[in-house]
Amino acid sequence: MNLPSLIDFQLNRIRAAVIGVAIGLATGAVSALAAENPYNLVDPTVISVGTMGDSKPYTFTTADGKFTGFDIELFLNVASRIGFPKDKVTFTGQEFSALLPSVANQRFDVAVAAIGTTEARKKTVDFSDGYLAGYLSVLTSDASIKDANGLKGKRLGVVQGTLQEVYATKNFAGTDLVKFPDNNSAVAALNNGTIDAHFLDYEAAKQYGERYKSLKIAVNIPSFDAPAGFVVHKGNDAFRLALNKALNEAMQDGTWKTLYEKWFPGSPMPDQYLPKK
């Protein structure tokens, strides 16, 4: 080997060594970042939650602007089990229709608002295991509405993007659906006569019925095929599986049961969410 060739050979060896070191450092940096943010959160020190402020008793705001409700308290308990105490969880209120896109676009780490799990929704986001099931209800002051058939020719309010909208579109033929951003605006329209009835979940309907004595629940439809789950970014399996483990622990040690009895007194409890004997 002549001198120029020897020099080139040595230079190539040096270049290869430098590249190898660089790759090793980069790999180490990626591993370190993964270790610092194992759940792939927007901010590794905080869980950012998208929710609603008007869906009592699931998620709502108190007079001082704090979020509370069954879903909020349950999620805070679950989050604490994976290392995020209450002061490391932030809540932001949104319209329901914006929640799933916000998680899909990684504005939030998770959406928590009694969001039913459906195959259509699972195309863009992932869900934790189910933690709540219930009924869909028609709230009205119109005495002529006694069943689903009584909705024909009526103006029925639905919150855009909810299971109620999907169900009503499919099953309430001849009903004029009016879409709202949230339950409060729909119930306001119901009270002023703009719509004839509002279609929402049973627990929320019960709360509005207690607040406005002229409003009654006229129809209850079982909805156990789309249990509520926590919504996470598509493919974030580490976070989803951690939530599932903590959620199962909360069910098995009786935390879920205690919170359910607090927020839904007198309502039936699904056996699958109760501690196994």
Secondary structure, 3 states (H helix, E strand, C coil): CCHHHHHHHHHHHHHHHHHHHHHHHHHHHHHHHHHHCCCCCCECCEEEEEECCEECCCEEECCCCCEECHHHHHHHHHHHHCCCCHHHEEEEECCHHHHHHHHHCCCCCEEEEEEECCCCHHHCEEECCCCEEEEEEEEECCCCCCCHHHHCCCEEEEECCCHHHHHHHHHCCCCEEEEECCHHHHHHHHHCCCCCEEEEEHHHHHHHHHHCCCCEEEEEEEEEEEEEEEEEECCCHHHHHHHHHHHHHHHHCCHHHHHHHHHCCCCCCCHHHCCCC
